[in-house]
Amino acid sequence: MALGSRLFHGKRAWLVRLGLAVGVPLLVFSVAEIALRLAGFGSDSAFFIETAKPGIVTTNDRFVWFYHRTPPGSPDPCLLARAKPPQTLRVVVLGESAAMGTPDPAFGFARILQAMLEAAYPDQRIEVVNAAIRGINSHMIVPIARQCAPLEVDLFVVYMGNNEICGLYGPESFLARHPALIPSLHRLKTTRVCQAMAIAINGPPDAPRTKREPQTMEFFREHQVARSDPRRQPVYHNFQTNLSRICQATTQSGAAVLVLTVPVNLRDCPPLASLHRPDLTRNELEAWQAAYSQGIELEKRQDWPAACDAYRRALVIDPEYADLHFRTARCLLAAGRTAEAYDHYTLARDYDALQFRADSTLNEIMRRAVADIEHPHVRLLDAEKLLAESPLCPDGIPGNEAFRDHVHPSFEGDHELARMIFTQAVGLIQRVRSIEPTGALEPLSRDQCAARLAYTPWDEVNTAAAMIQMMARPPFPGQLDHAERQARAQQAIDQAMAKLDQARLEEAMETYRAAIAAHPDDWHLRYNYATRLYQLQRYVKAAEHIGFVVDRFPNRPHFRLCLAHALAQSGRTNEAVAQYRRILEQHPHFEAARTALDRMLNPTGKPVGIRLSD
């Protein structure tokens, strides 16, 4: 037998073939990865990225691209020194849209907490980093927490849980049942080769042709998940695991951690979807429908005791239908039976088949997880319980006084959350950093915080209008009495708008000017002030203030777009064109900038398809 045949025979031949089958693709992958990186292709996947100023980082608006094909949102911009300056207290808020502040992060509880801490620690620089992002869940919060940990954070605030069931790696996901694969998959997706493949297949995440069609009611009907569905259990297990990882990563950095349970709108937010118990027979369904229909008629007549009796007959047959619990709770509350009403409002949330609100199981996981950790720097803030006991909930049931919709707090709700956090934060900061407050020991009032953040009646109208638009989209139209609630909300906006005469508008602008004079480096104040100036057609001043924001965040296209619009409206056409072109150099698929630029240049006779360098 020839020497070559003896060397590659039997098991040895199979090992060689296996090595070639694995090694060659890995070699090709590695060479392609190196080549793409050297060519400057692809995006950084880190949550924080370097800025032009050494040692200063900012949040990466492309971070979410590596988790969602169509990014639901991006982090709030900030500028942060990797090495924390002396005499600085640094707090990081982790969470989703309710933590970020929806619809405007400028007025969320993170900003209100900063105002309170500034008053309590006047000799310290206060940095409250809003690391929450709309539409994410605990699977993405884990890597965010790990990347925040090295930044010398003093306190982490964790407020999450609303997007676990209907979010990334939810009950229908294969990865929910095999979570060990998630980190490897994510690392693979961040490689330049996989980025190139994703763009080749789906197009760039920010390109118009990759924007998905709006989700319809039919889409949400197809993705309902009953509370009894066993596919929920891996999601709960993964949430507990992720919470433990967050606490581990943050405490190892020496920071304190405050974990909040998540209150939601119970009284004024009907379930988004209801499902019958899966084993309901036809005869049982008919009997249930008869009792349910009778209850509805009695409720319309405001015969609360009789309606409650009819609904209870239906509950005996099928206790899993979420809308039934909500109707029962509504009648019990009207009848003065508040404690029973609270129980059924809670069950209406828990049985919601489109679980966009943190349920009892998730909140209980947080209570148990913090208790099990037994770390002196980890503390639970039972916000669900405390909010229900607060003056915002006179009947002990959270409703529209505290929330704008199903989960996003009103300014009053955010103030109450910030007040709770502040009370705990002072003690935790003293424990981990031995720093005591030298200023206001009591949290600032609602009106004091509103003045500091320039939250005016004008802003209240704007945020309310934004929420109406959001609530008009699926799945909200499927809610009980949706049209009536939308009409009432619109009527309230119309009444508020009627009061916003010229004198009130000038009062609002003066509030902004005073806040900016006291805090000239606050970019949120500058941006919102520029927006109000633009609405009043004061374009020159608007350009001045939005220019301040662009100077700090030169790679954020939406800020630069606002600057370009203000320059265009003030007659500074050449400067506006330069700004539109700058946007397209950085973000070639930013359609709003391209459209605006084409409109400005077409009258000059230049073709639509101009080169950016022209």
Secondary structure, DSSP 8 states (H G I E B T S, - for coil): --HHHHHTSTHHHHHHHHHHHHHHHHHHHHHHHHHHHHTT-S----SEEE-SSTTEEEE-TTGGGGT-SS--------EEESS--SSEEEEEEEESHHHH-SS-GGGSHHHHHHHHHHHH-TTSEEEEEE---TT--HHHHHHHHHHHGGGT-SEEEEE--TTSTTSTT-TT-HHHH-GGGHHHHHHHHTSHHHHHHHHHHH--TTSGGG------HHHHHTT---TT-TTHHHHHHHHHHHHHHHHHHHHTTT-EEEEE------SS---S-----TT--HHHHHHHHHHHHHHHHHHHTT-HHHHHHHHHHHHHH-TT-HHHHHHHHHHHHHTT-HHHHHHHHHHHHHT-SS--S--HHHHHHHHHHHHHH--TTEEEE-HHHHHHTSTT-TTSS--TTTBSSSS-B-HHHHHHHHHHHHHHHHHHHHHHH-----S-SS---HHHHHHHHT--HHHHHHHHHHHHHHHTSTTGGGSTTHHHHHHHHHHHHHHHHHH--HHHHHHHHHHHHHHHHH-TT-HHHHHHHHHHHHHTT-HHHHHHHHHHHHHH-TT-HHHHHHHHHHHHHTT-HHHHHHHHHHHHHH-TT-HHHHHHHHHHHGGGT--TT--TT-
